[in-house]
Amino acid sequence: MKTILALAAAMLLTSTAPSFAVEPQAEIFKQAETAAKAWIALTDAGKYGESWERAGTYFKTGISKNTWETGVRSLRAPLGSVKARELKSTEYATTLPGAPDGEYVVIQYETQFENKKSAQETITPMREKDGSWKVSGYFIR
């Protein structure tokens, strides 16, 4: 009888474990995507200085505000305005090439600009020491 109860308890715990494992990651993705969308809205609006100010610590230590404003302006201006942006993938990582270990969510969008029909944008929020998610990287291909 004890064996049956132990087996039943083990089966119950095993059968519910995936829902507990998935929920935290879903919440992480939600928080990181919310941060990415708020940040990219500033960039789309040409508010480059404000996007730098709202970026994460790693981002701001890697590039000065002036360099960011100049660089992103020269990158985005020829592309024109955003016509469409579709989420393609979201991936959690604790290590990324050339970046310190931490918690990251690599978010990739297929984006259509006014003057470029198809581009891939990668926005990478990182969890800050205070637990918030802020953008640590942005790339367009």
N, C-alpha and C positions, 0 to 999 in steps of 0.2 A: 504494500500500500504506500509506504514512504517513497519507494522508487517511482511509482506512478505519479504521485504528487510532485516529486522533484522533476520528473520528465515533463509533466504538464506545465509547471512553472517555467522551466527552461524553454519550452516551446512558445509559451506566451511572451516571454521576454524577447526571444529571438524574432517572433513574428511582428512585434511592435518596434524593434530597434531601427529598421530603415526609416520610419516616419520621424523618429527623433533625430536621426543623422541628416536627413534631407532638410528639415525645417531651419536649422541654424544657417545652412549654406544659402537657402532661399532668402533669408533675412539679410545676410551679408550682401548678396547680389542686389537686393532691393535698395539698401542703403548706398552702396557704391554707384549704382545706376542713377539714383536721385542726385548724388553729388556730381556725377559726370554731366547729366542733363542741365543742371543749373549752371555749371561752369561753361559748357559749350554754348549755351544761350548767350552768355556774355561775349564770347569770342565771335559768334555769328553776328552779334549786334555791333561789332567793331569796338567793344569796350575792352580793349586789350590790357590796359593798365589795371582795370578792375579784375580781369581774369587772372592776372599775375598775383594780385593781392589776395584773391580767394583760393589760390592754388596751395598745395601742401608745402611743408617745410623742405622736403627733398627737391621739389621743383624750384623753389625760390633760392635755395643755396646753389643750384646748378646753373642758373641764368639770372642776370640782373634784370630789373624791371625794364630799363631802357632797351637792352638788347632784345628782350622778349617782344616788346612793342614793335620795334623796328623789324625784327625777323618775321613775326607772324603777319604783320601788315604786308610785307613783301611776298610772303607765301600765299596769303589768302586773296589779296587784291586781284591778281590775274584770274582767279577762279570764279569770281563773281559771287552772287548770293547763293545760299543753299536752297535748292528746289525740293529735295527729298532726302531723307536719312532713314535707313532701315537697319535695325539691330541684326547683326549676323551671328555674333557669338559672345559669350561671357565666360571667362575662365578664371578661377581662383588660383593664386600662386603664392608661395612664400619665398621664392627666389626668382630673380630675373637677371639676365646678363647685364653686367655693369652697374647693378643697383644693389643697395644694401639689403640684407635679409629683412623681411617684414611681411605684412599681409597686403596683397595686391589683388585687384580684379582687373583683368585685361579685357576691355570691351571693344569689340570691333563693329563698325558700321559700314554699310555700303552707302555712299553718299553721292548724290547728283548735285553738282553745282551748275550755275548758269552757263559757265564756259568750259566745263569739264563734265562730260556725261557720266563717267563712272570713276569714283575714287574710293579708296579704303581709308577710313579714319580709325585710328587706334587711340583710345583714351584710357589711361591707366590710373584709377584712383588707388590710394594707399591709405591704410588705417594709420591715423596720427596717434601720438602718445596719449592724447585725451580721449581716444576711442572714436573720434569723428573720421569720416572718409573725405579726403581731398585729392585733387588731381595731382599726380606726380609726373605724368608724361603725356605728350600729345604728338602724334605723327600722322602725316597724310602720305599715301602712296597713290 
